[in-house]
């Protein structure tokens, strides 16, 4: 997914401190606290509560990038936040577990963490993101970004199907044989986190696609860490109960965030038009299209600036003469001379917009586009006499056909 991101968009999002800090707060402060609050409020069992605290304290999962790409949220921000959260998790995961497990069960969960798996996941995520961004910057092609986006989306779908099949094959978890506290307790942090994330990001004035991305990153967790903790800490019935927590949370986050992304798209919170067909939204990366359009606009502006010297000149009387050029599209068809080409709106207007004779005058006050008033001494008295004797005028509009 990182190969989909335009490198310039990535650089902009790295500087987006408000969105990144908001996401870090939601993922590593709010969500772990919500997990702790649910554990205490429902008085969850030892195995269930410990595993849920590990889930809510874990870094974001890689599927968050897939959801943001599929529904056209801010993918550049999502990739940035995934990399940052993975790095920070080395510090925040043990701190949150030390804090909340001691208050809940007085267990040493940090001691049984599989640090090898955690660092392996960190290296894989950072390497994958770095290689994708490096490839995108090296090739620097929007066509490549589009192809990478399609490959990433297809890979995400394949991984979802594979994970679902693998999870359903493990009968030890007995997913649907628990009390109501299990389902409410595991579901609550994800739903509440999504609710508070949307409120906070809206109050902070983040752009709508950024709100969607931050909300997804807040709630989508890496459940693999909790699975490894459950396998290490528990046995027998407790193991069955503990293994059900990351499995059910994974199903809940996929379902809840899928519905949320659909609603956000229809409300106009993503980069995809809300009236586009769903198949087009899922198959198109509007972020890549926007980056391509921005690049073309920059080329056009650069071309106009480079050719700005020839767009105007000064007459012998001090008048500014603007030159307009019309590009005929073929067939020998020409527009009327008094009709200006549309692209000339980018050039600062001349004193008059139509080709007219400039009467002999001394001083004239000109009202410009930028609401400034300027007095121009166009022709002195000697020029007036000369102008009257020759009965000629000075044209301020010079148009040439190219």
ZAZATI-537564 format. One line per field, with one value per residue (C-alpha): residue number from 1; residue in one letter; x, y, z. Coordinates in Angstrom, 2 decimals. Layout:
! residues N
nr c(NUM:...);
rest c(A:...);
east c(X:...);
north c(Y:...);
up c(Z:...);
***
This chain:
! residues 402
nr c(1:2:3:4:5:6:7:8:9:10:11:12:13:14:15:16:17:18:19:20:21:22:23:24:25:26:27:28:29:30:31:32:33:34:35:36:37:38:39:40:41:42:43:44:45:46:47:48:49:50:51:52:53:54:55:56:57:58:59:60:61:62:63:64:65:66:67:68:69:70:71:72:73:74:75:76:77:78:79:80:81:82:83:84:85:86:87:88:89:90:91:92:93:94:95:96:97:98:99:100:101:102:103:104:105:106:107:108:109:110:111:112:113:114:115:116:117:118:119:120:121:122:123:124:125:126:127:128:129:130:131:132:133:134:135:136:137:138:139:140:141:142:143:144:145:146:147:148:149:150:151:152:153:154:155:156:157:158:159:160:161:162:163:164:165:166:167:168:169:170:171:172:173:174:175:176:177:178:179:180:181:182:183:184:185:186:187:188:189:190:191:192:193:194:195:196:197:198:199:200:201:202:203:204:205:206:207:208:209:210:211:212:213:214:215:216:217:218:219:220:221:222:223:224:225:226:227:228:229:230:231:232:233:234:235:236:237:238:239:240:241:242:243:244:245:246:247:248:249:250:251:252:253:254:255:256:257:258:259:260:261:262:263:264:265:266:267:268:269:270:271:272:273:274:275:276:277:278:279:280:281:282:283:284:285:286:287:288:289:290:291:292:293:294:295:296:297:298:299:300:301:302:303:304:305:306:307:308:309:310:311:312:313:314:315:316:317:318:319:320:321:322:323:324:325:326:327:328:329:330:331:332:333:334:335:336:337:338:339:340:341:342:343:344:345:346:347:348:349:350:351:352:353:354:355:356:357:358:359:360:361:362:363:364:365:366:367:368:369:370:371:372:373:374:375:376:377:378:379:380:381:382:383:384:385:386:387:388:389:390:391:392:393:394:395:396:397:398:399:400:401:402);
rest c(X:X:X:X:X:X:X:X:X:X:X:X:X:X:X:X:X:X:X:X:X:X:X:X:X:X:X:X:X:X:X:X:X:X:X:X:X:X:X:X:X:X:X:X:X:X:X:X:X:X:X:X:X:X:X:X:X:X:X:X:X:X:X:X:X:X:X:X:X:X:X:X:X:X:X:X:X:X:X:X:X:X:X:X:X:X:X:X:X:X:X:X:X:X:X:X:X:X:X:X:X:X:X:X:X:X:X:X:X:X:X:X:X:X:X:X:X:X:X:X:X:X:X:X:X:X:X:X:X:X:X:X:X:X:X:X:X:X:X:X:X:X:X:X:X:X:X:X:X:X:X:X:X:X:X:X:X:X:X:X:X:X:X:X:X:X:X:X:X:X:X:X:X:X:X:X:X:X:X:X:X:X:X:X:X:X:X:X:X:X:X:X:X:X:X:X:X:X:X:X:X:X:X:X:X:X:X:X:X:X:X:X:X:X:X:X:X:X:X:X:X:X:X:X:X:X:X:X:X:X:X:X:X:X:X:X:X:X:X:X:X:X:X:X:X:X:X:X:X:X:X:X:X:X:X:X:X:X:X:X:X:X:X:X:X:X:X:X:X:X:X:X:X:X:X:X:X:X:X:X:X:X:X:X:X:X:X:X:X:X:X:X:X:X:X:X:X:X:X:X:X:X:X:X:X:X:X:X:X:X:X:X:X:X:X:X:X:X:X:X:X:X:X:X:X:X:X:X:X:X:X:X:X:X:X:X:X:X:X:X:X:X:X:X:X:X:X:X:X:X:X:X:X:X:X:X:X:X:X:X:X:X:X:X:X:X:X:X:X:X:X:X:X:X:X:X:X:X:X:X:X:X:X:X:X:X:X:X:X:X:X:X:X:X:X:X:X:X:X:X:X:X);
east c(0.00:2.89:3.91:0.55:1.46:2.90:6.15:5.18:1.92:3.90:6.23:3.22:1.66:4.87:4.54:0.87:1.54:-2.05:-3.39:-0.43:-0.47:-4.23:-3.89:-1.12:-3.23:-6.29:-4.42:-2.02:-3.93:-7.67:-8.10:-6.03:-8.01:-11.29:-10.13:-9.30:-12.64:-14.57:-12.61:-13.41:-17.03:-17.97:-15.65:-14.29:-12.55:-8.80:-8.00:-10.49:-9.50:-5.74:-6.04:-8.38:-5.91:-3.16:-5.39:-6.23:-2.58:-1.16:-0.09:-2.27:-2.68:-1.57:-5.16:-5.85:-3.90:-6.04:-9.31:-8.09:-6.99:-10.15:-12.52:-10.23:-9.49:-6.11:-3.77:-0.58:-1.58:-2.51:0.88:2.64:0.66:1.21:4.98:4.96:2.65:4.76:7.89:6.19:4.63:8.00:7.63:3.86:2.86:4.82:3.97:0.22:0.32:2.30:-0.17:-3.50:-2.79:-1.41:-4.57:-6.78:-5.20:-1.69:-0.20:3.19:2.07:5.17:7.35:5.59:5.50:7.08:9.55:11.06:7.74:7.17:10.52:10.05:6.72:8.36:11.13:8.69:6.30:9.00:10.89:7.75:6.69:10.20:10.64:7.23:7.90:11.39:10.03:7.30:9.85:12.31:9.81:7.83:4.94:1.25:0.55:2.80:0.94:-2.38:-1.07:0.41:-2.93:-4.82:-2.29:-2.44:-6.23:-6.33:-3.68:-5.72:-8.83:-6.82:-5.39:-8.85:-10.17:-7.09:-7.32:-11.02:-10.43:-7.52:-9.47:-12.54:-10.41:-9.30:-12.00:-10.27:-11.41:-15.14:-15.97:-19.73:-19.90:-19.40:-21.56:-22.90:-20.13:-17.57:-19.20:-20.10:-16.72:-14.66:-16.85:-17.11:-13.54:-13.69:-17.11:-16.45:-13.01:-14.51:-17.17:-14.74:-12.23:-14.78:-15.83:-12.26:-11.05:-14.11:-13.57:-9.92:-10.94:-9.11:-9.98:-12.72:-10.52:-8.05:-10.84:-11.67:-8.02:-7.34:-10.53:-9.59:-6.04:-7.37:-9.53:-7.81:-5.38:-2.74:-4.45:-1.50:0.35:-2.60:-2.77:0.89:0.36:-2.66:-0.73:2.10:0.11:-2.92:-3.88:-7.06:-10.36:-8.59:-6.66:-9.88:-11.44:-8.33:-7.92:-11.49:-10.76:-8.38:-10.38:-13.70:-12.09:-10.66:-14.13:-15.67:-13.10:-13.44:-17.24:-17.55:-14.88:-16.23:-19.67:-18.10:-16.09:-19.20:-21.12:-18.18:-18.03:-21.76:-21.47:-18.68:-15.93:-13.57:-11.77:-14.20:-17.35:-20.36:-22.43:-19.92:-20.82:-19.48:-17.51:-15.73:-14.92:-13.40:-11.41:-10.12:-7.48:-8.74:-5.67:-3.43:-5.72:-5.61:-1.80:-1.63:-3.95:-1.91:1.28:-0.23:-1.43:2.06:3.52:1.00:1.74:5.49:5.08:3.11:5.72:8.55:6.74:5.62:8.24:6.66:3.15:3.47:5.55:5.71:4.99:6.99:4.35:4.66:1.50:1.52:0.66:-0.51:-0.10:-2.70:-2.15:-4.88:-4.17:-6.47:-7.47:-7.23:-9.37:-8.41:-11.27:-10.54:-12.39:-13.53:-10.73:-12.68:-13.03:-10.17:-9.00:-10.06:-6.53:-5.71:-7.65:-4.42:-2.66:-3.22:-5.75:-4.59:-5.99:-8.85:-10.12:-11.05:-9.03:-9.83:-8.16:-6.49:-7.52:-4.94:-4.93:-2.65:-3.47:-5.79:-6.71:-6.80:-8.75:-6.86:-8.00:-6.28:-8.34:-5.38:-5.71:-2.86:-2.48:-0.64:0.74:0.28:1.09:2.59:1.37:3.90:2.73:-0.87:-0.07:1.73:-1.14:-3.73:-1.76:-1.32:-4.89:-3.67:-4.07:-2.14:-3.55:-3.16:-4.31:-2.15:-3.48:-1.64:-2.85:-0.56);
north c(0.00:2.39:2.14:3.74:6.90:9.83:10.81:14.51:13.65:11.62:14.55:16.80:14.34:13.96:17.68:17.25:17.33:17.86:14.73:12.54:13.61:13.16:9.64:8.78:10.05:8.09:4.84:4.77:6.75:6.62:3.05:1.38:3.38:2.28:-1.34:-0.89:0.81:-2.03:-4.67:-2.95:-2.10:-5.63:-7.38:-9.62:-12.85:-13.05:-14.60:-12.47:-9.20:-9.66:-10.53:-7.59:-5.20:-6.55:-6.04:-2.42:-1.61:-3.08:-1.03:-0.67:-3.46:-3.32:-3.80:-0.18:0.90:-1.42:0.02:3.58:2.68:0.77:3.57:6.48:8.02:9.74:6.85:8.90:9.77:6.13:4.84:7.53:6.70:2.95:3.46:5.82:3.64:0.56:2.36:3.82:0.49:-0.75:1.82:2.30:-1.39:-2.35:0.95:0.52:-3.14:-2.36:0.36:-1.33:-4.98:-4.07:-2.11:-4.93:-8.29:-7.66:-9.90:-9.48:-9.53:-7.69:-10.57:-13.02:-10.77:-12.32:-9.52:-11.42:-11.47:-7.81:-6.71:-9.00:-7.33:-3.91:-4.72:-6.18:-3.20:-0.52:-2.33:-2.82:0.82:2.08:-0.09:0.90:4.62:4.30:2.49:5.09:7.93:6.18:5.32:8.55:7.41:7.79:4.76:2.73:4.10:2.99:-0.50:-0.78:0.27:-2.43:-5.11:-3.99:-4.08:-7.57:-8.75:-7.33:-9.19:-12.42:-11.96:-11.33:-14.54:-16.48:-15.14:-15.95:-19.50:-20.02:-18.68:-20.79:-23.94:-23.58:-25.20:-24.64:-21.05:-21.94:-18.42:-18.63:-20.35:-17.43:-15.25:-11.86:-10.14:-11.60:-10.17:-6.79:-6.42:-7.23:-5.12:-2.03:-0.61:-0.69:0.96:3.53:4.32:4.97:7.22:9.35:9.49:11.08:13.60:14.63:14.88:16.95:19.31:19.75:20.67:17.91:17.45:14.90:12.24:12.72:12.14:8.83:7.76:8.69:6.92:3.75:3.84:4.32:1.19:-1.27:-3.23:-5.88:-8.86:-11.17:-9.87:-10.74:-14.20:-14.87:-13.65:-15.91:-18.94:-18.18:-17.32:-19.62:-23.27:-25.33:-23.46:-20.15:-20.57:-21.18:-18.06:-15.94:-17.06:-16.02:-12.36:-11.45:-13.58:-11.87:-8.41:-9.00:-9.84:-6.82:-4.32:-5.58:-5.38:-2.08:-0.25:-1.59:-0.17:3.05:3.56:3.03:5.63:8.07:7.74:8.43:11.46:12.90:12.37:10.52:11.58:9.57:11.36:10.14:9.70:7.46:3.76:1.59:-0.59:2.49:3.77:0.44:0.09:3.68:5.51:9.09:10.12:9.16:10.98:14.11:13.97:13.63:16.61:18.69:17.87:18.88:22.15:22.85:22.25:24.67:27.38:26.90:27.21:30.43:31.90:31.05:32.75:35.72:38.07:37.90:38.40:42.16:45.12:48.86:51.36:54.52:56.47:54.25:52.21:48.50:46.41:42.85:40.26:37.51:34.39:32.11:28.46:27.35:23.70:22.95:23.14:26.74:27.88:31.14:32.83:36.45:38.84:40.40:37.06:36.20:32.62:31.08:30.39:34.08:34.33:33.22:36.36:39.65:41.70:44.74:48.20:47.36:43.96:44.81:46.29:50.01:53.26:54.99:58.65:61.29:61.90:63.03:61.20:58.26:56.41:52.65:50.22:46.92:43.38:43.38:46.40:48.80:52.15:53.42:56.72:56.34:59.29:57.92:60.81:64.19:67.43:67.37:63.90:65.13:67.81:65.31:62.88:65.47:66.61:63.12:62.09:58.68:56.56:53.96:50.50:48.78:45.37:43.37:39.98:37.51:34.23:31.29);
up c(0.00:0.66:-3.01:-3.85:-1.94:-3.86:-2.17:-2.11:-0.32:2.19:2.90:3.50:5.94:7.92:8.68:9.65:13.36:14.45:12.73:13.75:17.41:17.54:16.18:18.65:21.56:20.46:19.85:22.79:25.43:24.77:23.50:26.28:28.84:27.25:27.46:31.13:31.83:30.16:32.11:35.42:34.56:33.44:35.89:33.15:33.98:34.39:31.00:29.09:30.76:30.39:26.72:26.03:27.66:25.42:22.35:23.21:24.05:20.83:17.78:14.71:12.24:8.62:7.48:8.45:5.34:3.25:4.57:3.97:0.45:-0.41:0.63:-0.34:3.02:3.46:2.60:2.99:6.56:7.25:6.12:8.16:11.30:10.88:10.76:13.76:15.87:15.17:16.37:19.44:20.42:21.69:24.49:24.84:24.89:28.04:29.76:29.23:30.24:33.40:34.31:33.59:34.39:37.81:38.58:37.29:38.11:39.48:36.80:35.14:31.52:30.33:31.45:29.14:26.10:23.03:22.37:19.49:17.64:18.46:17.03:14.03:13.29:13.71:11.23:8.69:8.85:8.69:5.91:3.83:4.20:3.48:0.38:-0.95:-0.52:-1.98:-5.03:-5.49:-5.29:-7.60:-10.34:-9.86:-12.03:-11.28:-13.47:-11.18:-8.12:-9.61:-10.38:-6.87:-5.40:-7.29:-6.33:-2.70:-2.60:-4.12:-1.66:1.22:0.10:-0.20:3.30:4.77:3.22:4.36:7.93:8.16:6.91:9.30:12.28:11.60:11.43:15.07:17.13:20.49:20.72:20.83:19.65:19.97:23.35:25.74:27.97:26.92:28.88:26.51:23.37:24.86:26.56:23.46:21.16:23.41:23.09:19.28:19.04:21.77:20.35:16.93:18.45:20.48:17.62:15.30:17.94:18.76:15.16:14.23:17.17:16.16:12.61:10.77:7.11:6.59:4.93:7.79:10.32:8.68:8.63:12.26:13.39:11.53:12.89:16.41:16.43:14.10:16.29:15.72:17.36:16.71:19.79:22.04:20.50:21.33:24.92:25.35:24.11:26.55:29.69:29.74:29.52:29.28:29.57:30.21:26.98:25.06:26.56:25.99:22.37:21.63:22.52:19.66:17.24:18.04:18.20:14.72:13.39:15.15:13.90:10.32:10.40:12.30:10.31:7.01:7.78:9.07:5.87:3.76:5.78:5.67:1.88:1.45:3.76:1.59:4.18:1.83:-1.34:-3.48:-4.74:-2.79:-5.96:-7.76:-8.09:-5.28:-7.70:-9.06:-5.57:-4.55:-7.77:-8.07:-6.06:-6.02:-4.04:-6.96:-9.39:-7.21:-7.04:-10.82:-11.34:-8.89:-10.76:-14.10:-12.57:-11.26:-14.73:-16.25:-13.69:-14.19:-17.95:-17.57:-15.23:-17.60:-20.45:-18.37:-19.83:-23.23:-21.95:-21.52:-22.67:-22.10:-24.87:-25.49:-23.57:-20.48:-21.09:-20.29:-23.32:-22.73:-25.48:-25.75:-27.79:-29.10:-29.91:-32.73:-32.47:-36.17:-39.26:-39.89:-37.66:-35.85:-33.07:-33.39:-32.54:-29.70:-27.91:-25.60:-25.03:-21.76:-20.59:-20.49:-17.26:-15.63:-16.92:-15.15:-17.15:-19.09:-18.65:-21.02:-22.08:-25.65:-28.43:-28.34:-29.22:-26.32:-26.31:-25.67:-21.89:-19.12:-15.90:-15.33:-12.19:-12.73:-10.49:-10.49:-9.65:-6.29:-5.17:-5.37:-7.02:-9.12:-10.97:-14.26:-16.18:-19.66:-21.96:-21.20:-22.76:-25.58:-26.48:-26.43:-29.00:-31.15:-30.78:-31.76:-34.79:-36.12:-35.13:-34.00:-30.86:-28.99:-28.76:-25.43:-26.57:-28.94:-30.02:-32.22:-33.64:-33.26);
***
